[in-house]
């Protein structure tokens, strides 16, 4: 199985996108799944440190062929014109006898999931809060925000090796995990 990194809510921070790509390479990940809100900070958020959407594009371009990105509520058609990869409304990854559903979280999230069977996994962002919950038979995972984390959760990502989802903060240290049974 490929090693997949999940990250969300970059919100145009060149500084933190640079760190994300550094950890993507450090972890030896094969794919980067971006869970939305890539370039724009949004009207309810402050400007993140190092706000520079053009830098975000330049950091992601070299790995564009390894990125799967879902559209967030702050992503627009204009963003898609300048990004070197498409934005999709949602995606699904087949994993043995279960599905991994990918969504930003503003339409489908922990409290309003798409149709899911027992054991399926929903991964989304939007809330900027890193979280792991087993709910109504499915698992909900949120990597938090790369640039604007909330509720004292760290800036970071989730790394998946085919069996275990590791929550890691920038620094590469695992602070939580979920292993598929």
N, CA, C and O atoms as a DFTB+ gen file, in Angstrom:
724 C
 N C O
     1  1       0.839      -1.191       0.000
     2  2       0.000       0.000       0.000
     3  2       0.877       1.244       0.000
     4  3       1.918       1.303       0.655
     5  1       0.430       2.209      -0.739
     6  2       1.130       3.489      -0.748
     7  2       0.981       4.188       0.600
     8  3       0.006       3.980       1.321
     9  1       1.964       5.015       0.920
    10  2       1.894       5.846       2.106
    11  2       1.196       7.145       1.708
    12  3       1.633       7.834       0.786
    13  1       0.104       7.477       2.411
    14  2      -0.696       8.645       2.064
    15  2      -0.661       9.654       3.205
    16  3      -0.867       9.304       4.367
    17  1      -0.398      10.914       2.855
    18  2      -0.454      12.006       3.818
    19  2      -1.746      12.783       3.579
    20  3      -2.084      13.103       2.439
    21  1      -2.468      13.085       4.665
    22  2      -3.692      13.877       4.608
    23  2      -3.441      15.201       5.335
    24  3      -2.929      15.221       6.454
    25  1      -3.807      16.299       4.682
    26  2      -3.643      17.614       5.303
    27  2      -4.792      18.510       4.858
    28  3      -5.402      18.280       3.813
    29  1      -5.080      19.527       5.654
    30  2      -6.211      20.395       5.342
    31  2      -5.944      21.829       5.740
    32  3      -5.083      22.119       6.570
    33  1      -6.703      22.717       5.127
    34  2      -6.779      24.112       5.538
    35  2      -5.413      24.812       5.566
    36  3      -4.955      25.288       6.605
    37  1      -4.787      24.856       4.395
    38  2      -3.530      25.589       4.239
    39  2      -3.785      27.092       4.251
    40  3      -2.952      27.857       4.738
    41  1      -4.909      27.514       3.727
    42  2      -5.358      28.908       3.736
    43  2      -4.307      29.905       3.246
    44  3      -4.186      31.006       3.782
    45  1      -3.554      29.510       2.229
    46  2      -2.645      30.449       1.583
    47  2      -1.337      30.701       2.291
    48  3      -0.611      31.616       1.904
    49  1      -1.002      29.933       3.312
    50  2       0.249      30.148       4.040
    51  2       1.420      29.490       3.311
    52  3       1.546      28.265       3.289
    53  1       2.264      30.319       2.720
    54  2       3.473      29.807       2.084
    55  2       4.395      29.159       3.099
    56  3       4.990      28.115       2.832
    57  1       4.514      29.785       4.276
    58  2       5.396      29.257       5.320
    59  2       5.021      27.829       5.702
    60  3       5.869      26.937       5.715
    61  1       3.740      27.622       6.013
    62  2       3.328      26.301       6.491
    63  2       3.180      25.288       5.361
    64  3       3.311      24.086       5.591
    65  1       2.908      25.756       4.141
    66  2       2.885      24.832       3.009
    67  2       4.292      24.328       2.723
    68  3       4.479      23.161       2.380
    69  1       5.276      25.201       2.862
    70  2       6.672      24.777       2.718
    71  2       6.997      23.683       3.734
    72  3       7.627      22.682       3.394
    73  1       6.567      23.878       4.982
    74  2       6.796      22.853       6.018
    75  2       6.077      21.557       5.671
    76  3       6.631      20.470       5.837
    77  1       4.831      21.676       5.185
    78  2       4.064      20.482       4.818
    79  2       4.790      19.678       3.745
    80  3       4.908      18.459       3.861
    81  1       5.274      20.345       2.711
    82  2       5.979      19.646       1.633
    83  2       7.280      19.045       2.156
    84  3       7.667      17.953       1.740
    85  1       7.950      19.739       3.054
    86  2       9.164      19.190       3.672
    87  2       8.844      17.887       4.391
    88  3       9.579      16.910       4.249
    89  1       7.751      17.857       5.167
    90  2       7.377      16.634       5.882
    91  2       6.834      15.559       4.947
    92  3       7.008      14.369       5.208
    93  1       6.185      15.958       3.874
    94  2       5.749      15.004       2.853
    95  2       6.966      14.229       2.328
    96  3       6.927      13.004       2.215
    97  1       8.021      14.938       2.017
    98  2       9.244      14.289       1.529
    99  2       9.950      13.515       2.637
   100  3      10.416      12.399       2.409
   101  1      10.034      14.088       3.826
   102  2      10.680      13.439       4.973
   103  2      10.009      12.102       5.307
   104  3      10.688      11.118       5.596
   105  1       8.679      12.075       5.265
   106  2       7.924      10.866       5.606
   107  2       7.969       9.821       4.496
   108  3       7.576       8.674       4.710
   109  1       8.446      10.208       3.312
   110  2       8.467       9.272       2.189
   111  2       7.071       8.939       1.698
   112  3       6.822       7.831       1.224
   113  1       6.156       9.898       1.810
   114  2       4.782       9.663       1.374
   115  2       4.716       9.577      -0.147
   116  3       5.470      10.239      -0.860
   117  1       3.801       8.748      -0.620
   118  2       3.595       8.580      -2.058
   119  2       2.541       9.534      -2.599
   120  3       2.620       9.967      -3.749
   121  1       1.544       9.864      -1.761
   122  2       0.433      10.717      -2.164
   123  2       0.163      11.748      -1.075
   124  3       0.366      11.502       0.113
   125  1      -0.304      12.915      -1.526
   126  2      -0.750      13.955      -0.609
   127  2      -2.214      14.237      -0.916
   128  3      -2.556      14.634      -2.030
   129  1      -3.074      14.030       0.072
   130  2      -4.486      14.358      -0.067
   131  2      -4.708      15.678       0.657
   132  3      -4.524      15.780       1.870
   133  1      -5.110      16.692      -0.116
   134  2      -5.430      17.992       0.455
   135  2      -6.941      18.082       0.606
   136  3      -7.685      17.891      -0.356
   137  1      -7.380      18.372       1.808
   138  2      -8.800      18.339       2.131
   139  2      -9.448      19.719       2.086
   140  3     -10.364      20.002       2.858
   141  1      -8.983      20.566       1.197
   142  2      -9.642      21.831       0.929
   143  2      -9.076      23.044       1.629
   144  3      -8.233      22.950       2.521
   145  1      -9.579      24.204       1.187
   146  2      -9.156      25.524       1.658
   147  2      -7.645      25.697       1.492
   148  3      -6.890      25.800       2.459
   149  1      -7.249      25.724       0.233
   150  2      -5.827      25.701      -0.113
   151  2      -5.219      27.098      -0.193
   152  3      -4.186      27.356       0.426
   153  1      -5.851      28.014      -0.956
   154  2      -5.210      29.297      -1.234
   155  2      -5.751      30.496      -0.449
   156  3      -4.985      31.395      -0.102
   157  1      -7.031      30.524      -0.171
   158  2      -7.643      31.720       0.405
   159  2      -7.867      31.539       1.906
   160  3      -8.231      30.452       2.355
   161  1      -7.650      32.601       2.678
   162  2      -7.803      32.501       4.132
   163  2      -9.260      32.500       4.574
   164  3      -9.570      32.012       5.661
   165  1     -10.158      33.033       3.757
   166  2     -11.574      33.058       4.102
   167  2     -11.924      34.279       4.929
   168  3     -11.075      34.798       5.653
   169  1     -13.157      34.746       4.834
   170  2     -13.543      35.982       5.510
   171  2     -13.639      35.876       7.030
   172  3     -13.613      36.898       7.715
   173  1     -13.747      34.663       7.571
   174  2     -13.858      34.506       9.029
   175  2     -12.524      34.225       9.691
   176  3     -12.441      34.183      10.918
   177  1     -11.472      34.031       8.895
   178  2     -10.168      33.681       9.454
   179  2      -9.212      34.853       9.378
   180  3      -9.322      35.686       8.478
   181  1      -8.272      34.931      10.312
   182  2      -7.218      35.937      10.185
   183  2      -6.251      35.516       9.071
   184  3      -6.254      34.365       8.635
   185  1      -5.438      36.455       8.626
   186  2      -4.385      36.074       7.680
   187  2      -3.413      35.148       8.399
   188  3      -2.931      35.482       9.482
   189  1      -3.118      33.992       7.815
   190  2      -2.159      33.094       8.471
   191  2      -0.738      33.611       8.299
   192  3      -0.459      34.428       7.421
   193  1       0.136      33.129       9.139
   194  2       1.558      33.465       9.033
   195  2       2.047      33.158       7.629
   196  3       1.788      32.076       7.102
   197  1       2.746      34.094       7.023
   198  2       3.316      33.862       5.704
   199  2       2.281      33.763       4.604
   200  3       2.463      33.004       3.651
   201  1       1.189      34.520       4.718
   202  2       0.136      34.456       3.702
   203  2       0.709      34.856       2.348
   204  3       1.094      36.006       2.136
   205  1       0.759      33.897       1.443
   206  2       1.338      34.104       0.112
   207  2       0.831      32.999      -0.815
   208  3       1.550      32.032      -1.069
   209  1      -0.400      33.129      -1.322
   210  2      -0.979      32.074      -2.150
   211  2      -0.120      31.659      -3.342
   212  3      -0.104      30.482      -3.702
   213  1       0.588      32.593      -3.957
   214  2       1.456      32.225      -5.086
   215  2       2.588      31.315      -4.636
   216  3       3.008      30.433      -5.384
   217  1       3.085      31.519      -3.424
   218  2       4.118      30.617      -2.890
   219  2       3.542      29.226      -2.660
   220  3       4.208      28.224      -2.921
   221  1       2.309      29.164      -2.174
   222  2       1.655      27.863      -1.964
   223  2       1.650      27.097      -3.284
   224  3       1.997      25.917      -3.325
   225  1       1.259      27.769      -4.352
   226  2       1.243      27.138      -5.682
   227  2       2.636      26.647      -6.050
   228  3       2.788      25.528      -6.539
   229  1       3.655      27.470      -5.821
   230  2       5.018      27.077      -6.215
   231  2       5.529      25.893      -5.394
   232  3       6.293      25.076      -5.909
   233  1       5.123      25.787      -4.130
   234  2       5.555      24.645      -3.308
   235  2       4.833      23.358      -3.710
   236  3       5.409      22.273      -3.626
   237  1       3.579      23.472      -4.144
   238  2       2.804      22.278      -4.499
   239  2       3.044      21.807      -5.937
   240  3       2.840      20.631      -6.238
   241  1       3.469      22.695      -6.816
   242  2       3.649      22.345      -8.233
   243  2       4.597      21.163      -8.456
   244  3       4.270      20.288      -9.258
   245  1       5.752      21.093      -7.789
   246  2       6.654      19.954      -8.047
   247  2       6.078      18.587      -7.681
   248  3       6.546      17.567      -8.187
   249  1       5.079      18.553      -6.816
   250  2       4.485      17.270      -6.433
   251  2       3.038      17.148      -6.924
   252  3       2.290      16.292      -6.449
   253  1       2.650      17.990      -7.861
   254  2       1.256      18.044      -8.330
   255  2       0.743      16.698      -8.827
   256  3      -0.442      16.401      -8.673
   257  1       1.602      15.886      -9.416
   258  2       1.167      14.589      -9.933
   259  2       0.887      13.575      -8.824
   260  3       0.411      12.473      -9.098
   261  1       1.177      13.939      -7.581
   262  2       0.936      13.048      -6.442
   263  2      -0.127      13.612      -5.490
   264  3      -0.310      13.107      -4.382
   265  1      -0.823      14.667      -5.937
   266  2      -1.825      15.319      -5.092
   267  2      -3.240      14.960      -5.544
   268  3      -3.557      14.983      -6.733
   269  1      -4.076      14.629      -4.572
   270  2      -5.519      14.504      -4.755
   271  2      -6.105      15.585      -3.854
   272  3      -5.824      15.612      -2.656
   273  1      -6.921      16.478      -4.422
   274  2      -7.440      17.602      -3.640
   275  2      -8.947      17.709      -3.746
   276  3      -9.514      17.665      -4.837
   277  1      -9.589      17.850      -2.592
   278  2     -11.026      18.106      -2.567
   279  2     -11.251      19.595      -2.315
   280  3     -10.451      20.264      -1.662
   281  1     -12.347      20.082      -2.843
   282  2     -12.683      21.502      -2.769
   283  2     -13.239      21.835      -1.387
   284  3     -14.104      21.131      -0.866
   285  1     -12.730      22.917      -0.803
   286  2     -13.260      23.413       0.459
   287  2     -14.178      24.597       0.237
   288  3     -14.337      25.065      -0.891
   289  1     -14.777      25.076       1.301
   290  2     -15.699      26.201       1.188
   291  2     -15.003      27.502       0.814
   292  3     -15.670      28.435       0.365
   293  1     -13.700      27.597       0.981
   294  2     -12.954      28.799       0.590
   295  2     -12.283      28.653      -0.777
   296  3     -11.634      29.592      -1.239
   297  1     -12.420      27.517      -1.423
   298  2     -11.817      27.297      -2.743
   299  2     -12.800      27.708      -3.833
   300  3     -13.992      27.410      -3.751
   301  1     -12.287      28.398      -4.861
   302  2     -13.147      28.913      -5.924
   303  2     -12.685      28.394      -7.285
   304  3     -11.641      27.753      -7.404
   305  1     -13.473      28.683      -8.286
   306  2     -13.088      28.324      -9.656
   307  2     -11.802      29.026     -10.058
   308  3     -10.994      28.461     -10.796
   309  1     -11.603      30.242      -9.587
   310  2     -10.370      30.976      -9.893
   311  2      -9.166      30.234      -9.324
   312  3      -8.125      30.142      -9.975
   313  1      -9.306      29.702      -8.105
   314  2      -8.217      28.923      -7.502
   315  2      -7.862      27.740      -8.392
   316  3      -6.688      27.441      -8.612
   317  1      -8.886      27.077      -8.897
   318  2      -8.649      25.902      -9.726
   319  2      -7.928      26.257     -11.021
   320  3      -7.215      25.422     -11.580
   321  1      -8.102      27.475     -11.499
   322  2      -7.406      27.910     -12.716
   323  2      -5.903      28.051     -12.502
   324  3      -5.128      27.878     -13.442
   325  1      -5.482      28.363     -11.274
   326  2      -4.052      28.580     -11.022
   327  2      -3.370      27.387     -10.361
   328  3      -2.142      27.295     -10.371
   329  1      -4.147      26.475      -9.788
   330  2      -3.542      25.292      -9.168
   331  2      -3.154      24.276     -10.243
   332  3      -3.865      24.138     -11.238
   333  1      -2.047      23.569     -10.060
   334  2      -1.596      22.600     -11.068
   335  2      -2.241      21.223     -10.939
   336  3      -1.721      20.241     -11.469
   337  1      -3.368      21.150     -10.238
   338  2      -4.116      19.899     -10.067
   339  2      -5.588      20.265      -9.924
   340  3      -5.908      21.383      -9.521
   341  1      -6.484      19.339     -10.247
   342  2      -7.913      19.649     -10.138
   343  2      -8.403      19.576      -8.690
   344  3      -7.795      18.929      -7.836
   345  1      -9.508      20.253      -8.449
   346  2     -10.216      20.149      -7.178
   347  2     -11.512      19.391      -7.441
   348  3     -12.245      19.715      -8.376
   349  1     -11.794      18.386      -6.623
   350  2     -13.026      17.616      -6.771
   351  2     -13.903      17.862      -5.547
   352  3     -13.400      18.240      -4.489
   353  1     -15.204      17.652      -5.683
   354  2     -16.107      17.903      -4.563
   355  2     -15.923      16.896      -3.424
   356  3     -16.061      17.247      -2.252
   357  1     -15.614      15.661      -3.768
   358  2     -15.334      14.623      -2.785
   359  2     -14.597      13.504      -3.514
   360  3     -14.557      13.485      -4.744
   361  1     -14.025      12.593      -2.777
   362  2     -13.350      11.442      -3.386
   363  2     -13.528      10.237      -2.461
   364  3     -13.859      10.382      -1.285
   365  1     -13.302       9.055      -3.014
   366  2     -13.401       7.813      -2.255
   367  2     -12.197       6.951      -2.602
   368  3     -11.830       6.814      -3.769
   369  1     -11.594       6.378      -1.581
   370  2     -10.497       5.441      -1.758
   371  2     -10.987       4.079      -1.272
   372  3     -11.435       3.947      -0.134
   373  1     -10.901       3.075      -2.132
   374  2     -11.291       1.718      -1.737
   375  2     -10.154       1.099      -0.933
   376  3      -8.991       1.158      -1.331
   377  1     -10.508       0.507       0.200
   378  2      -9.516      -0.106       1.076
   379  2     -10.066      -1.429       1.573
   380  3     -10.826      -1.473       2.540
   381  1      -9.676      -2.510       0.904
   382  2     -10.159      -3.843       1.247
   383  2     -11.689      -3.847       1.327
   384  3     -12.363      -3.640       0.317
   385  1     -12.234      -4.079       2.515
   386  2     -13.689      -4.197       2.666
   387  2     -14.351      -2.909       3.173
   388  3     -15.500      -2.930       3.615
   389  1     -13.631      -1.811       3.107
   390  2     -14.193      -0.546       3.568
   391  2     -13.821       0.570       2.605
   392  3     -12.971       0.398       1.731
   393  1     -14.464       1.707       2.777
   394  2     -14.184       2.873       1.937
   395  2     -13.664       4.003       2.815
   396  3     -14.086       4.175       3.958
   397  1     -12.745       4.762       2.252
   398  2     -12.299       6.003       2.886
   399  2     -12.935       7.130       2.078
   400  3     -12.613       7.326       0.907
   401  1     -13.835       7.864       2.715
   402  2     -14.517       8.992       2.083
   403  2     -13.741      10.265       2.406
   404  3     -13.390      10.505       3.561
   405  1     -13.474      11.077       1.389
   406  2     -12.712      12.315       1.560
   407  2     -13.599      13.499       1.218
   408  3     -14.170      13.565       0.130
   409  1     -13.711      14.422       2.143
   410  2     -14.536      15.605       1.949
   411  2     -13.946      16.724       2.787
   412  3     -13.319      16.470       3.815
   413  1     -14.142      17.955       2.353
   414  2     -13.626      19.065       3.159
   415  2     -14.292      19.093       4.527
   416  3     -13.618      19.265       5.543
   417  1     -15.596      18.926       4.560
   418  2     -16.286      18.910       5.833
   419  2     -17.415      19.917       5.939
   420  3     -18.217      19.841       6.870
   421  1     -17.497      20.849       5.018
   422  2     -18.570      21.838       5.092
   423  2     -19.892      21.296       4.558
   424  3     -20.953      21.812       4.911
   425  1     -19.850      20.270       3.720
   426  2     -21.069      19.612       3.246
   427  2     -21.240      18.252       3.925
   428  3     -22.325      17.942       4.418
   429  1     -20.198      17.452       3.956
   430  2     -20.212      16.157       4.621
   431  2     -19.142      16.168       5.697
   432  3     -17.969      16.420       5.420
   433  1     -19.554      15.894       6.921
   434  2     -18.621      15.905       8.036
   435  2     -19.046      14.927       9.108
   436  3     -19.873      14.045       8.880
   437  1     -18.469      15.098      10.268
   438  2     -18.720      14.187      11.381
   439  2     -20.210      14.080      11.713
   440  3     -20.710      12.984      11.964
   441  1     -20.917      15.204      11.715
   442  2     -22.324      15.197      12.097
   443  2     -23.281      15.081      10.919
   444  3     -24.488      14.938      11.115
   445  1     -22.763      15.138       9.707
   446  2     -23.596      14.995       8.506
   447  2     -22.835      14.183       7.458
   448  3     -22.493      14.702       6.396
   449  1     -22.569      12.904       7.760
   450  2     -21.769      12.083       6.855
   451  2     -22.541      11.684       5.598
   452  3     -23.772      11.696       5.575
   453  1     -21.786      11.331       4.554
   454  2     -22.449      10.721       3.401
   455  2     -22.893       9.310       3.805
   456  3     -22.546       8.856       4.895
   457  1     -23.646       8.611       2.961
   458  2     -24.010       7.231       3.310
   459  2     -22.737       6.396       3.535
   460  3     -21.858       6.332       2.675
   461  1     -22.666       5.770       4.698
   462  2     -21.484       4.989       5.062
   463  2     -21.910       3.695       5.718
   464  3     -22.918       3.636       6.422
   465  1     -21.119       2.649       5.473
   466  2     -21.404       1.388       6.152
   467  2     -20.471       1.245       7.346
   468  3     -19.485       1.972       7.469
   469  1     -20.785       0.324       8.199
   470  2     -19.983       0.097       9.396
   471  2     -18.527      -0.179       8.999
   472  3     -18.250      -1.005       8.129
   473  1     -17.622       0.522       9.648
   474  2     -16.198       0.347       9.383
   475  2     -15.614       1.323       8.379
   476  3     -14.394       1.446       8.273
   477  1     -16.476       2.026       7.635
   478  2     -15.968       3.032       6.697
   479  2     -15.320       4.176       7.468
   480  3     -15.541       4.344       8.667
   481  1     -14.519       4.952       6.757
   482  2     -13.757       6.046       7.358
   483  2     -14.069       7.324       6.594
   484  3     -14.031       7.345       5.364
   485  1     -14.376       8.380       7.319
   486  2     -14.594       9.694       6.740
   487  2     -13.458      10.593       7.199
   488  3     -13.234      10.762       8.398
   489  1     -12.738      11.172       6.235
   490  2     -11.648      12.082       6.569
   491  2     -11.974      13.448       5.987
   492  3     -12.242      13.581       4.793
   493  1     -11.947      14.444       6.834
   494  2     -12.248      15.798       6.401
   495  2     -11.540      16.819       7.257
   496  3     -10.941      16.492       8.281
   497  1     -11.619      18.062       6.822
   498  2     -11.019      19.169       7.550
   499  2     -12.100      20.125       8.012
   500  3     -13.021      19.738       8.732
   501  1     -11.983      21.382       7.592
   502  2     -12.964      22.448       7.783
   503  2     -12.991      23.025       9.193
   504  3     -13.023      24.247       9.337
   505  1     -12.980      22.213      10.224
   506  2     -13.115      22.722      11.588
   507  2     -11.805      23.251      12.154
   508  3     -11.810      23.985      13.142
   509  1     -10.682      22.888      11.538
   510  2      -9.337      23.266      11.994
   511  2      -8.973      22.586      13.315
   512  3      -8.020      22.990      13.981
   513  1      -9.726      21.563      13.690
   514  2      -9.495      20.852      14.940
   515  2      -9.155      19.402      14.625
   516  3      -9.971      18.680      14.052
   517  1      -7.953      18.974      14.997
   518  2      -7.568      17.580      14.807
   519  2      -8.460      16.709      15.690
   520  3      -8.679      17.009      16.863
   521  1      -8.976      15.610      15.095
   522  2      -9.946      14.813      15.830
   523  2      -9.998      13.387      15.309
   524  3      -9.754      13.117      14.133
   525  1     -10.326      12.477      16.232
   526  2     -10.544      11.067      15.917
   527  2     -11.761      10.622      16.711
   528  3     -11.773      10.699      17.940
   529  1     -12.798      10.148      15.994
   530  2     -14.031       9.739      16.654
   531  2     -14.602       8.504      15.971
   532  3     -14.593       8.412      14.744
   533  1     -15.097       7.555      16.757
   534  2     -15.879       6.443      16.217
   535  2     -17.333       6.802      16.498
   536  3     -17.723       7.016      17.646
   537  1     -18.134       6.864      15.422
   538  2     -19.492       7.387      15.561
   539  2     -20.429       6.619      14.645
   540  3     -20.174       6.511      13.446
   541  1     -21.492       6.094      15.187
   542  2     -22.514       5.412      14.389
   543  2     -21.914       4.354      13.457
   544  3     -22.393       4.160      12.340
   545  1     -20.866       3.674      13.923
   546  2     -20.266       2.602      13.144
   547  2     -19.188       3.015      12.171
   548  3     -18.520       2.155      11.597
   549  1     -18.995       4.311      11.966
   550  2     -17.925       4.751      11.082
   551  2     -16.887       5.528      11.888
   552  3     -17.142       5.941      13.019
   553  1     -15.730       5.717      11.295
   554  2     -14.639       6.438      11.936
   555  2     -14.498       7.795      11.256
   556  3     -14.474       7.881      10.028
   557  1     -14.405       8.848      12.052
   558  2     -14.189      10.203      11.543
   559  2     -12.804      10.658      11.972
   560  3     -12.454      10.615      13.151
   561  1     -12.017      11.099      10.985
   562  2     -10.679      11.618      11.257
   563  2     -10.547      13.008      10.644
   564  3     -11.037      13.265       9.545
   565  1      -9.883      13.892      11.366
   566  2      -9.635      15.244      10.881
   567  2      -8.190      15.593      11.244
   568  3      -7.823      15.545      12.418
   569  1      -7.363      15.946      10.247
   570  2      -5.971      16.274      10.549
   571  2      -5.787      17.647      11.175
   572  3      -4.669      18.000      11.552
   573  1      -6.861      18.437      11.298
   574  2      -6.737      19.803      11.804
   575  2      -6.334      20.724      10.671
   576  3      -6.624      20.448       9.506
   577  1      -5.678      21.801      11.003
   578  2      -5.277      22.788      10.001
   579  2      -3.771      22.912       9.935
   580  3      -3.085      22.923      10.957
   581  1      -3.264      23.005       8.710
   582  2      -1.838      23.231       8.506
   583  2      -1.449      24.624       9.000
   584  3      -0.376      24.794       9.580
   585  1      -2.314      25.628       8.778
   586  2      -1.906      27.009       9.064
   587  2      -2.649      27.695      10.203
   588  3      -2.088      28.583      10.845
   589  1      -3.896      27.310      10.473
   590  2      -4.702      28.007      11.477
   591  2      -5.412      27.006      12.400
   592  3      -6.641      26.955      12.410
   593  1      -4.657      26.207      13.178
   594  2      -5.316      25.218      14.037
   595  2      -6.129      25.896      15.145
   596  3      -5.822      27.006      15.582
   597  1      -7.171      25.191      15.579
   598  2      -8.033      25.713      16.641
   599  2      -8.096      24.731      17.805
   600  3      -7.707      23.570      17.685
   601  1      -8.591      25.225      18.923
   602  2      -8.777      24.438      20.149
   603  2      -7.492      23.748      20.592
   604  3      -7.508      22.600      21.037
   605  1      -6.415      24.444      20.467
   606  2      -5.088      23.987      20.914
   607  2      -4.615      22.697      20.274
   608  3      -3.773      21.994      20.833
   609  1      -5.159      22.378      19.088
   610  2      -4.626      21.221      18.367
   611  2      -3.420      21.695      17.563
   612  3      -3.371      22.859      17.164
   613  1      -2.458      20.829      17.321
   614  2      -1.221      21.252      16.649
   615  2      -1.368      21.398      15.135
   616  3      -2.274      20.831      14.524
   617  1      -0.472      22.159      14.557
   618  2      -0.366      22.188      13.098
   619  2       0.230      20.858      12.692
   620  3       1.258      20.440      13.226
   621  1      -0.420      20.186      11.740
   622  2       0.108      18.893      11.378
   623  2      -0.671      18.216      10.284
   624  3      -1.316      18.861       9.457
   625  1      -0.599      16.891      10.293
   626  2      -1.124      16.064       9.214
   627  2      -1.387      14.670       9.746
   628  3      -1.029      14.338      10.876
   629  1      -2.019      13.863       8.912
   630  2      -2.201      12.443       9.211
   631  2      -1.409      11.659       8.177
   632  3      -1.461      11.968       6.986
   633  1      -0.679      10.651       8.623
   634  2       0.065       9.764       7.731
   635  2      -0.537       8.369       7.834
   636  3      -0.712       7.843       8.934
   637  1      -0.855       7.768       6.686
   638  2      -1.496       6.454       6.636
   639  2      -0.615       5.479       5.887
   640  3      -0.195       5.751       4.762
   641  1      -0.330       4.332       6.512
   642  2       0.542       3.324       5.907
   643  2      -0.223       2.104       5.387
   644  3       0.387       1.091       5.042
   645  1      -1.546       2.196       5.330
   646  2      -2.363       1.066       4.899
   647  2      -3.031       0.363       6.056
   648  3      -3.975      -0.402       5.853
   649  1      -2.565       0.603       7.260
   650  2      -3.125      -0.023       8.460
   651  2      -3.397       0.998       9.571
   652  3      -4.431       0.942      10.237
   653  1      -2.465       1.920       9.759
   654  2      -2.555       2.878      10.860
   655  2      -2.537       4.311      10.348
   656  3      -1.728       4.670       9.492
   657  1      -3.434       5.118      10.880
   658  2      -3.455       6.560      10.644
   659  2      -2.732       7.208      11.819
   660  3      -3.192       7.111      12.957
   661  1      -1.616       7.862      11.557
   662  2      -0.860       8.537      12.608
   663  2      -1.077      10.036      12.511
   664  3      -0.847      10.632      11.458
   665  1      -1.515      10.649      13.599
   666  2      -1.629      12.093      13.683
   667  2      -0.255      12.624      14.086
   668  3       0.287      12.242      15.124
   669  1       0.302      13.504      13.258
   670  2       1.637      14.030      13.524
   671  2       1.622      15.548      13.478
   672  3       0.960      16.155      12.637
   673  1       2.365      16.147      14.400
   674  2       2.506      17.597      14.322
   675  2       3.780      17.913      13.559
   676  3       4.651      17.058      13.399
   677  1       3.879      19.147      13.091
   678  2       5.098      19.533      12.391
   679  2       6.252      19.310      13.360
   680  3       6.274      19.870      14.456
   681  1       7.175      18.516      12.960
   682  2       8.235      17.997      13.801
   683  2       8.288      16.488      13.620
   684  3       9.241      15.829      14.036
   685  1       7.226      15.944      12.978
   686  2       7.197      14.530      12.646
   687  2       6.872      13.611      13.796
   688  3       6.984      12.394      13.649
   689  1       6.470      14.148      14.948
   690  2       6.197      13.345      16.125
   691  2       4.720      12.944      16.153
   692  3       3.833      13.782      15.997
   693  1       4.476      11.646      16.355
   694  2       3.112      11.127      16.447
   695  2       2.531      11.476      17.806
   696  3       3.152      11.220      18.838
   697  1       1.323      12.067      17.807
   698  2       0.675      12.366      19.077
   699  2      -0.646      11.623      19.249
   700  3      -1.232      11.659      20.331
   701  1      -1.128      10.946      18.197
   702  2      -2.335      10.128      18.295
   703  2      -2.343       9.183      17.102
   704  3      -1.591       9.379      16.147
   705  1      -3.193       8.154      17.151
   706  2      -3.265       7.231      16.016
   707  2      -4.590       6.473      16.045
   708  3      -5.288       6.416      17.058
   709  1      -4.897       5.903      14.904
   710  2      -6.047       5.006      14.787
   711  2      -5.612       3.852      13.891
   712  3      -5.177       4.076      12.761
   713  1      -5.726       2.622      14.382
   714  2      -5.356       1.437      13.621
   715  2      -6.628       0.709      13.204
   716  3      -7.517       0.466      14.021
   717  1      -6.701       0.370      11.944
   718  2      -7.844      -0.362      11.415
   719  2      -7.836      -1.768      11.987
   720  3      -6.815      -2.456      11.971
   721  1      -8.980      -2.180      12.489
   722  2      -9.079      -3.534      13.083
   723  2      -9.436      -4.551      12.030
   724  3      -9.564      -5.737      12.336
